[in-house]
Amino acid sequence: MRRELGMRYLEAIYERYHKASKGSKGRILDEFCKVCGYNRKYAIWKLNRMPQHREMDRRKRSCRRRYDHQVLTIVEQVWRTANYPWSLRLKEIIRLWLPWMRGRYLITPQIEERLLSISPSTIDRHLRSKKRRLKRRLYGRTKPGTLLRHKIPVRTEHWDVRGPGFVEVDLVSHCGSSARGEFINSLNLTDTFSGWGETQAVMGKGEGGIIEALGMMARRIPFTILGIDSDNGSEFINHHLWRYCEARGIQFTRSRPYKKDDNAHIEQKNWTHVRKFMGWDRYDSPKALGAINDLYENEFPLFMNLFQPSVKLQKVIRKGARRTRIYDKPQTPLDRLLASKQLGQEKSDELKALRESLDPFSLAEAINSKLEGIWDLAHYRYQSSEASEKSSAKEGELSAVDRQALQAISHIFGMNIYVRANKKRELVAIRDG
């Protein structure tokens, strides 16, 4: 098409294009590109660069705010109480927690209607600035195990599960900035079908301790374990766990080395169920072990499994280089178990009654109170024997290590060194020998 005809055609469709809806614009663009032979991006550029379009008065749309400060404040407070879920989960949490929210906040019927109608994108816009302060990194401390690798099959595909029982397990270290010595680890377990999670703290990574912790979690979960999938750490790839699974008829598989995506479910729970609460500090005392297990065995699983909805990835749609992930509706692990109808009527009624008798806000307060006590038991750095010798020196006096270092400096430079090291803050000479 000649240039003059192309410009005339452009002028003819210009107003129709800018007044059309989004879907109609796409059809107009298809027609424009086909008639004139333009690239789609170039056609959009021409439609937006016409002189008449540049001279138009671009006034900002004035939108009246639908959600006032009171509604957004309630949303933010629920977001903090629920441990900072993302917007799609938070919308479901607001619906699920609404009976208890009525007793804690002054919620009128108008406010309740707005809380239930607020969209995930509006929640994201309101909480965007607050989310930037919550980002941290995760470091692993496990070593690969070599025993029994030839006996334990590698699972490279996802289990085709239609019911609970197939779980993934992993170990999260609480070693702080140093992996030296013995420290506490959190053994984390999650069901791939329902998302039901359990956690137990163990001292070290001994095989016997891992088996004992796994048995305690198996007794707490409301279904039977049918399969266990782990990484290649030596705490799992050993004869103890192999015999434990064989004796109970449990399918035992492992992931490929250095392929965390093979254990995507548990890797996600390591963050949501452990790191977000325990952080990256070091815990290595029996008192800390007892305090952490007191949390893991009581309020924590009730809060996470009965009141925290999650989403499951259904499929990924690829269109060129773009990937779109499709998720199911947010549901709590308990709701997924009830929907599967594989728990039995008696167990289902028991769990329903348990949830109705609990208050998620009270559980969150109890969890935060226990976490404050746990954080006070953290050791922020690992003290070596040399550091321990320094700390054992009396206040106001030089330690033996400091004195030896200063004597070496005095010998090298052939001069006396004076420091204020006694309680009276008087100068003391440090001489070689």
C-alpha positions as CSV (number, residue, x, y, z in Angstrom):
1,M,0.0,0.0,0.0
2,R,1.2,3.5,-0.9
3,R,2.2,5.8,1.9
4,E,-0.6,8.3,1.2
5,L,-3.3,5.6,1.3
6,G,-1.7,4.2,4.5
7,M,-2.0,7.6,6.2
8,R,-5.6,8.0,5.1
9,Y,-6.5,4.6,6.5
10,L,-4.7,5.5,9.8
11,E,-6.7,8.7,10.1
12,A,-9.9,6.8,9.4
13,I,-9.4,4.3,12.2
14,Y,-7.7,6.6,14.7
15,E,-10.8,7.8,16.6
16,R,-12.5,4.4,16.5
17,Y,-9.3,2.8,17.9
18,H,-9.0,5.1,20.9
19,K,-12.6,4.9,21.8
20,A,-12.8,1.1,21.5
21,S,-12.5,-1.4,24.4
22,K,-9.4,-3.5,24.9
23,G,-10.8,-6.5,23.0
24,S,-12.0,-4.3,20.1
25,K,-8.6,-2.6,19.9
26,G,-6.9,-5.9,19.4
27,R,-9.2,-6.7,16.4
28,I,-8.6,-3.2,14.9
29,L,-4.9,-3.7,15.2
30,D,-5.1,-7.1,13.5
31,E,-7.0,-5.5,10.6
32,F,-4.5,-2.5,10.5
33,C,-1.5,-4.8,10.3
34,K,-3.1,-7.0,7.7
35,V,-4.1,-4.1,5.4
36,C,-0.9,-2.1,5.7
37,G,1.6,-4.9,6.3
38,Y,2.9,-3.3,9.5
39,N,4.5,-5.0,12.4
40,R,2.1,-5.0,15.4
41,K,4.4,-2.9,17.7
42,Y,5.0,-0.5,14.9
43,A,1.3,-0.1,14.2
44,I,0.7,0.6,17.9
45,W,3.4,3.2,17.8
46,K,1.9,5.0,14.8
47,L,-1.6,5.1,16.4
48,N,-0.1,6.7,19.5
49,R,2.2,9.1,17.8
50,M,-0.2,11.0,15.5
51,P,-0.1,14.8,15.9
52,Q,-3.7,15.0,16.8
53,H,-3.2,12.5,19.6
54,R,-0.2,14.4,21.0
55,E,-2.2,17.6,21.1
56,M,-5.1,16.1,23.0
57,D,-5.6,17.2,26.5
58,R,-4.6,14.2,28.6
59,R,-6.4,14.6,31.9
60,K,-5.9,12.3,34.7
61,R,-8.9,10.2,35.5
62,S,-10.3,11.0,38.9
63,C,-11.2,7.9,40.8
64,R,-13.0,8.0,44.1
65,R,-11.4,5.7,46.7
66,R,-13.7,2.9,47.6
67,Y,-11.7,1.5,50.5
68,D,-11.1,4.0,53.3
69,H,-8.4,4.1,55.9
70,Q,-10.4,1.9,58.3
71,V,-10.8,-1.0,55.8
72,L,-7.1,-0.9,54.7
73,T,-6.0,-0.8,58.4
74,I,-8.0,-4.0,59.2
75,V,-6.5,-5.6,56.1
76,E,-3.0,-4.7,57.2
77,Q,-3.5,-5.9,60.7
78,V,-4.9,-9.3,59.5
79,W,-1.9,-9.5,57.1
80,R,0.5,-9.1,60.0
81,T,-1.3,-11.5,62.3
82,A,-1.4,-14.2,59.5
83,N,2.4,-13.8,59.1
84,Y,2.4,-11.8,55.9
85,P,0.6,-14.0,53.3
86,W,0.4,-12.9,49.7
87,S,-2.7,-11.2,48.4
88,L,-4.6,-14.2,47.0
89,R,-4.2,-16.1,50.3
90,L,-5.0,-13.0,52.3
91,K,-8.3,-12.5,50.6
92,E,-9.3,-16.1,51.6
93,I,-8.0,-15.6,55.1
94,I,-10.2,-12.5,55.5
95,R,-13.2,-14.6,54.5
96,L,-12.2,-17.5,56.8
97,W,-11.4,-15.4,59.8
98,L,-14.3,-13.1,59.5
99,P,-16.3,-14.6,62.5
100,W,-13.4,-13.8,64.8
101,M,-12.7,-10.5,63.2
102,R,-16.1,-9.2,64.1
103,G,-15.3,-9.6,67.8
104,R,-11.9,-7.8,67.5
105,Y,-12.7,-4.9,65.2
106,L,-15.6,-2.5,64.9
107,I,-16.9,-4.0,61.7
108,T,-20.1,-2.6,60.3
109,P,-22.1,-4.3,57.5
110,Q,-20.6,-1.7,55.1
111,I,-17.0,-2.5,56.2
112,E,-17.7,-6.2,56.0
113,E,-19.0,-5.9,52.5
114,R,-15.9,-4.0,51.4
115,L,-13.5,-6.5,53.2
116,L,-15.1,-9.3,51.3
117,S,-15.1,-7.5,47.9
118,I,-11.5,-6.1,48.0
119,S,-9.4,-7.6,45.2
120,P,-5.9,-9.1,45.5
121,S,-4.5,-6.3,43.2
122,T,-5.8,-3.6,45.6
123,I,-4.3,-5.5,48.6
124,D,-0.9,-5.6,46.7
125,R,-1.0,-1.9,46.0
126,H,-1.7,-1.1,49.6
127,L,1.0,-3.4,51.0
128,R,3.7,-3.0,48.4
129,S,5.9,-0.6,50.4
130,K,5.7,-2.8,53.5
131,K,6.7,-6.0,51.7
132,R,10.1,-4.7,50.6
133,R,11.3,-4.9,54.2
134,L,10.6,-8.7,54.6
135,K,13.1,-10.1,52.1
136,R,16.0,-12.4,53.2
137,R,18.1,-15.2,51.9
138,L,18.2,-18.9,52.7
139,Y,21.3,-21.0,53.2
140,G,21.6,-24.8,53.5
141,R,24.0,-26.7,55.7
142,T,23.4,-30.4,54.9
143,K,25.9,-32.7,53.3
144,P,25.1,-35.4,50.7
145,G,24.8,-39.0,51.9
146,T,26.5,-41.8,50.0
147,L,25.0,-44.9,51.7
148,L,22.1,-46.8,50.0
149,R,21.9,-44.5,47.0
150,H,21.7,-47.5,44.8
151,K,18.8,-48.9,46.8
152,I,16.7,-45.8,47.1
153,P,15.1,-44.9,43.8
154,V,15.3,-41.3,42.4
155,R,11.9,-39.7,41.8
156,T,12.1,-37.3,38.9
157,E,8.4,-36.9,38.3
158,H,5.6,-35.6,40.6
159,W,3.5,-38.2,42.4
160,D,0.1,-38.5,40.8
161,V,-1.7,-38.3,44.2
162,R,-5.4,-38.1,44.6
163,G,-5.3,-38.4,48.4
164,P,-3.2,-37.7,51.5
165,G,-0.2,-39.7,52.6
166,F,2.7,-38.9,50.2
167,V,5.0,-36.5,52.0
168,E,8.3,-34.7,51.4
169,V,10.8,-34.1,54.2
170,D,13.8,-31.8,54.7
171,L,16.0,-30.5,57.4
172,V,16.5,-26.8,58.1
173,S,19.6,-25.8,60.1
174,H,19.7,-23.3,62.9
175,C,23.4,-22.8,63.0
176,G,23.7,-19.0,62.6
177,S,26.8,-17.8,60.8
178,S,28.9,-21.0,61.6
179,A,28.2,-24.7,61.1
180,R,30.8,-25.7,63.7
181,G,29.7,-27.8,66.7
182,E,26.3,-29.3,67.3
183,F,23.2,-27.2,66.8
184,I,19.4,-27.6,66.5
185,N,17.7,-28.5,63.2
186,S,14.1,-28.4,62.3
187,L,12.8,-31.6,60.6
188,N,10.0,-30.3,58.2
189,L,7.3,-32.5,56.7
190,T,4.6,-31.6,54.2
191,D,1.8,-33.6,52.5
192,T,1.9,-33.0,48.7
193,F,-1.9,-33.4,48.3
194,S,-3.3,-31.3,51.2
195,G,-0.3,-29.1,52.2
196,W,-0.6,-30.4,55.8
197,G,2.7,-29.7,57.5
198,E,4.4,-30.8,60.7
199,T,7.8,-29.8,62.2
200,Q,9.9,-31.2,64.9
201,A,13.2,-29.8,66.3
202,V,16.2,-32.2,66.8
203,M,19.7,-31.7,68.2
204,G,22.2,-32.4,65.5
205,K,21.6,-34.6,62.5
206,G,21.9,-38.1,64.1
207,E,20.0,-40.9,62.4
208,G,18.3,-42.0,65.6
209,G,17.1,-38.5,66.4
210,I,15.6,-38.1,62.9
211,I,13.7,-41.4,63.1
212,E,12.3,-40.5,66.6
213,A,11.2,-37.0,65.3
214,L,9.6,-38.6,62.2
215,G,7.7,-41.0,64.4
216,M,6.4,-38.2,66.6
217,M,5.1,-36.3,63.6
218,A,3.6,-39.4,62.1
219,R,1.5,-39.8,65.2
220,R,0.3,-36.2,65.1
221,I,-0.9,-36.1,61.5
222,P,-4.5,-37.2,60.8
223,F,-3.7,-39.6,58.0
224,T,-1.3,-42.5,57.4
225,I,2.1,-41.9,55.7
226,L,2.3,-43.9,52.4
227,G,5.4,-42.4,50.8
228,I,8.4,-40.3,51.9
229,D,10.6,-38.3,49.5
230,S,13.8,-36.6,50.7
231,D,16.9,-35.0,49.4
232,N,20.3,-36.8,49.3
233,G,21.5,-35.7,52.8
234,S,23.1,-38.3,55.0
235,E,20.4,-37.7,57.7
236,F,17.9,-39.4,55.3
237,I,20.0,-41.7,53.1
238,N,20.9,-44.2,55.9
239,H,20.0,-47.7,57.0
240,H,17.8,-46.4,59.9
241,L,15.3,-44.6,57.7
242,W,15.5,-47.4,55.1
243,R,14.5,-50.0,57.7
244,Y,11.9,-47.7,59.2
245,C,10.1,-47.3,55.8
246,E,10.5,-51.0,54.9
247,A,8.9,-52.1,58.2
248,R,5.9,-49.9,57.7
249,G,5.4,-50.4,54.0
250,I,6.3,-46.8,53.2
251,Q,7.5,-46.0,49.7
252,F,10.9,-44.3,50.1
253,T,12.3,-42.2,47.3
254,R,14.9,-39.4,46.9
255,S,15.4,-36.4,44.6
256,R,18.2,-35.9,42.1
257,P,21.4,-34.3,43.6
258,Y,21.4,-30.5,43.5
259,K,17.8,-30.4,42.0
260,K,15.7,-28.5,44.5
261,D,12.8,-28.4,42.1
262,D,12.3,-32.1,42.7
263,N,11.3,-31.2,46.3
264,A,9.4,-28.0,45.5
265,H,6.7,-28.5,48.1
266,I,9.0,-28.9,51.1
267,E,11.4,-26.2,49.9
268,Q,8.5,-23.8,50.0
269,K,7.5,-24.9,53.5
270,N,11.0,-24.5,54.7
271,W,10.5,-20.8,54.2
272,T,6.8,-20.4,55.2
273,H,6.9,-22.8,58.2
274,V,10.5,-22.4,59.6
275,R,12.6,-19.5,58.3
276,K,9.8,-16.8,58.5
277,F,9.4,-17.7,62.2
278,M,12.9,-18.8,63.4
279,G,15.1,-16.6,61.2
280,W,18.8,-17.4,60.7
281,D,20.0,-17.3,64.3
282,R,21.9,-20.1,66.1
283,Y,20.2,-22.4,68.6
284,D,22.3,-25.0,70.3
285,S,21.1,-25.4,73.8
286,P,18.7,-28.0,75.4
287,K,16.5,-25.2,76.7
288,A,16.1,-23.8,73.2
289,L,15.3,-27.3,71.9
290,G,12.5,-27.7,74.5
291,A,11.1,-24.2,73.7
292,I,11.1,-24.8,70.0
293,N,9.4,-28.2,70.3
294,D,6.8,-26.7,72.7
295,L,5.8,-24.3,69.8
296,Y,6.0,-27.0,67.1
297,E,3.8,-29.5,69.0
298,N,1.0,-27.1,70.1
299,E,-0.1,-23.8,68.7
300,F,2.0,-23.7,65.5
301,P,0.5,-26.7,63.6
302,L,-3.1,-25.7,64.6
303,F,-2.5,-22.2,63.2
304,M,-0.9,-23.3,60.0
305,N,-3.1,-26.3,59.1
306,L,-6.5,-25.0,60.2
307,F,-6.3,-21.3,59.5
308,Q,-3.7,-20.7,56.8
309,P,-5.0,-21.2,53.2
310,S,-2.6,-22.0,50.4
311,V,-2.8,-22.4,46.7
312,K,-1.6,-25.3,44.5
313,L,-0.2,-24.9,41.0
314,Q,-2.6,-26.6,38.5
315,K,-0.8,-26.0,35.2
316,V,1.6,-23.7,33.3
317,I,0.6,-22.2,30.0
318,R,3.5,-21.3,27.7
319,K,3.0,-18.7,25.0
320,G,6.3,-17.9,23.4
321,A,8.7,-16.8,26.1
322,R,5.9,-16.0,28.5
323,R,4.7,-18.4,31.1
324,T,1.3,-18.1,32.9
325,R,0.8,-20.1,36.1
326,I,-2.7,-21.2,36.9
327,Y,-3.5,-21.9,40.6
328,D,-6.5,-23.4,42.3
329,K,-8.7,-21.6,44.8
330,P,-6.9,-20.9,48.1
331,Q,-7.8,-23.6,50.7
332,T,-6.5,-24.6,54.1
333,P,-4.9,-28.0,54.5
334,L,-7.9,-29.1,56.6
335,D,-10.4,-28.0,53.9
336,R,-8.5,-30.0,51.3
337,L,-8.5,-33.1,53.6
338,L,-12.3,-32.7,54.2
339,A,-12.9,-32.3,50.5
340,S,-11.1,-35.5,49.7
341,K,-13.5,-37.5,52.0
342,Q,-10.6,-39.9,53.0
343,L,-10.4,-39.1,56.7
344,G,-13.6,-40.8,57.9
345,Q,-16.6,-39.1,59.3
346,E,-15.5,-39.3,63.0
347,K,-12.1,-37.7,62.3
348,S,-13.6,-35.1,60.0
349,D,-16.1,-34.0,62.7
350,E,-13.4,-33.9,65.3
351,L,-11.2,-31.6,63.2
352,K,-14.2,-29.3,62.3
353,A,-15.1,-29.0,66.0
354,L,-11.5,-28.3,66.9
355,R,-11.3,-25.4,64.4
356,E,-14.6,-23.9,65.6
357,S,-13.3,-24.0,69.2
358,L,-10.1,-22.1,68.4
359,D,-9.5,-18.4,67.7
360,P,-6.8,-17.6,65.1
361,F,-5.9,-14.3,66.7
362,S,-5.3,-15.9,70.1
363,L,-3.2,-18.6,68.4
364,A,-1.1,-15.9,66.6
365,E,-0.6,-14.0,69.9
366,A,0.5,-17.3,71.7
367,I,2.9,-18.1,68.8
368,N,4.4,-14.6,68.9
369,S,4.8,-14.8,72.7
370,K,6.6,-18.1,72.5
371,L,8.8,-16.8,69.7
372,E,9.9,-13.9,71.8
373,G,11.1,-16.4,74.4
374,I,12.8,-18.6,71.7
375,W,14.6,-15.6,70.2
376,D,16.1,-14.7,73.6
377,L,17.7,-18.2,73.6
378,A,19.6,-17.6,70.3
379,H,23.4,-17.5,70.2
380,Y,24.3,-14.9,67.6
381,R,27.8,-16.3,66.9
382,Y,29.7,-19.4,67.5
383,Q,32.3,-18.9,70.2
384,S,35.6,-20.8,69.6
385,S,37.9,-21.8,72.4
386,E,40.0,-18.7,71.7
387,A,36.9,-16.5,72.0
388,S,35.8,-18.3,75.1
389,E,39.2,-17.6,76.7
390,K,38.8,-13.9,75.9
391,S,35.3,-13.7,77.5
392,S,36.5,-15.5,80.6
393,A,38.9,-12.7,81.5
394,K,37.8,-10.4,84.3
395,E,36.2,-7.1,83.4
396,G,38.9,-4.4,83.1
397,E,41.8,-6.9,82.6
398,L,43.6,-8.2,79.5
399,S,42.9,-11.8,78.5
400,A,45.9,-14.1,78.0
401,V,45.4,-14.0,74.2
402,D,45.5,-10.2,74.1
403,R,48.6,-10.1,76.3
404,Q,50.5,-12.6,74.1
405,A,49.6,-10.6,71.0
406,L,50.9,-7.3,72.6
407,Q,54.1,-9.0,73.8
408,A,54.8,-10.3,70.3
409,I,54.4,-6.7,68.9
410,S,56.7,-5.4,71.7
411,H,59.3,-8.0,70.7
412,I,59.1,-7.2,67.0
413,F,59.4,-3.4,67.4
414,G,61.7,-3.5,70.4
415,M,59.6,-1.0,72.4
416,N,57.3,-1.0,75.4
417,I,53.5,-0.9,74.9
418,Y,51.3,0.8,77.5
419,V,47.6,0.0,77.8
420,R,44.8,1.0,80.3
421,A,43.9,-2.5,81.4
422,N,43.2,-2.5,85.2
423,K,40.1,-1.4,87.0
424,K,41.6,2.0,87.9
425,R,42.3,2.6,84.2
426,E,46.0,3.2,84.9
427,L,48.7,2.7,82.3
428,V,50.3,-0.7,82.4
429,A,53.5,-1.6,80.5
430,I,53.5,-4.7,78.3
431,R,57.1,-5.9,77.7
432,D,58.5,-8.8,75.8
433,G,58.9,-11.7,78.2
